[in-house]
Amino acid sequence: MSSPSTANLTAIALLSVGAAVVYNIVVSKRRDGPPLPPGPPPTPIVGNVRGINADAPWLTHTEWAATYGDLVYSRLFNQEIIVINSEEVARDLLDRRSHIYSDRPVLVTNDLIGLEFNSVFLKYSPKWRLHRRLFHQAFKQDTALSFHPMQLRKAHQLLRGFLESPQEYEEHLQLHSSSVIMSAVYDYETAPRDDPFVAIIDTALAIATEQIQPQLSALLGAFPFILSLPTWFPGMTFKRKAAISRQYAAKWLSEPFQYVQERMKSGTCAPSMVSDALEKWQNQDESGEVTTAIREAAGSAFLAASETTASTLKIFVLAMVLHPEVQERAWLSIQSAIGTTRLPNFDDRASLSYIDAVLRETLRWHPITPSGVPRATYTDDIYNGYYIPKGVMILSNVWAMTRNESKYPSPEEFKPERFLDSNGALTDDTCSMAFGFGRRICVGRHIADASLWSCMVLMLTIFKFSKQKDVNGIDIDFEPQWFSGLATHPLPFPCVITPRHEGMDMGKLNELIEASS
């Protein structure tokens, strides 16, 4: 599902007399010295807009890689873009030269929809480093272990939801992801349905994930007059959505934070990211700068965690529906290691290597941020004889990296065994590229990994995921459709979820959960 207004906005922009000025500015930036990386020939004024798959630009970028290589230069209006198409180059630049490649481009859409506070998109600055420090204190690897009991409890709630109303599997996955991060960040227990805080955040998030697209931001950055057009003008749907998003984003930022403050005053607040940080800094924050950063980082945590975890779990369910042989092998490995009298927990993880392989393959098979999160260079750089200008947008084409046939043969197939050696042990490849690179790597990856593993292993233990059948009992095939934005996930697809054990009801499930405590 692409942004419906981008094509209309492009037509408007092309009529602008300012287009020629923008083009001349870009052309005038050409310089002597090392060349820019190769790339497709741009069209005057608009650059490389034409020919881009608007629903899945990473597919176009991957096609470019076959012609132009691991570094590809392109342009959208006056926004220069360099796409990294290989993991090796991404490690060289984003990991080993993090001090150059950790900035963010100015995304007009980010401010437009009210997410200027978002840690993920902050410029490489002291403010970002403060946010990062707060995240690290709350979610570093050893601290993340403290969330395991809560994550198991939430995963057990997910099982109950699936058993009660399996047709609402998408809602259950979204609720699970929201409830884990709300508990970790605010010590807030979400309601099973229609939670007021989650409703606020999900509304803003739905708009954000659709509107934060580099191509739209580049267009608005090149032709800022578009932002002055009235909302009734053709192509201005995004402005109407942005106004709604700003309202919800303001509530998202303030209301859960106020909830924690009120509970701290009453002495009823348990440990959480927000309460722990406020207690630590309460006597060292005369200006209020840190308190503001805590509020903003907490709001950003939900954005980063809820959508990504839920999307990954939807991809996992889709993979299980499409690949019953993988699902069966996973279930048999659980039965062999655990038996039938209790449910798996984190102590069992070392003996369930195939489940970890399924998790890694889920991350690889369809990465939820296939173009990565856009970056910008902090200074000029030279790499392999190519000039990389300061301020250029950097896209890490994770899709192309996960389609590297020399590393992942038959990449379109879902094959968890690619992450196992000949003895059935996990390899060193954790598919970490799915979490990013360098100083901008996902700081919540440890808690995300634990949430994904606990959900996957428990869902596979209790349920079977299948295609729907016709009146003759034949599987009904379908072609998955995908939501397109900064993050991607499968659109609703037909899925039958049934208990693996005969006679499984809520009483028996609760007995298993109790036996696992």
ABEGO torsion letter per residue (X at the ends): XBBAAAAAAAAAAAABAAAAAAAAAAAAABBBEBBBBBBBBBBBGAEAABGBBAABAAAAAAAAAAAAEABBBBBBEABBBBBBABAAAAAAAAAAAAAAAABBBBBAAAAAAGAAABAAABBBBAAAAAAAAAAAAAABAAAAAAAAAAAAAAAAAAAAAAAABAAAAAAAAAAAAAAAAAAAAAGBBBBABGBAAAAAAAAAAAAAAAABBAAAAAAAAABAAAAABBAABBGAAAAAAAAAAAAAAAAAAAAAAAAAAAAAAAGABBBBAAAAAAAAAAAABAAGAAAAAAAAAAAAAAAAAAAAAAAAAAAAAAAAAABAAAAAAAAAAAAAAAEAABBBBAAAAAABAAAAAAAAAAAAABBABAAEBBBBBABBBBBGGBBBBBGBBBBBBAAAAAABAAABBGAABBBAAAABBAAGBBBABAGAAAAEBEAABBAAAAAAAAAAAAAAAAAAAABBBBBBBBAAGBBBBBBBBBBBBABBBBBBBBBBBBBABBGBBAAAAAAAAAAAX
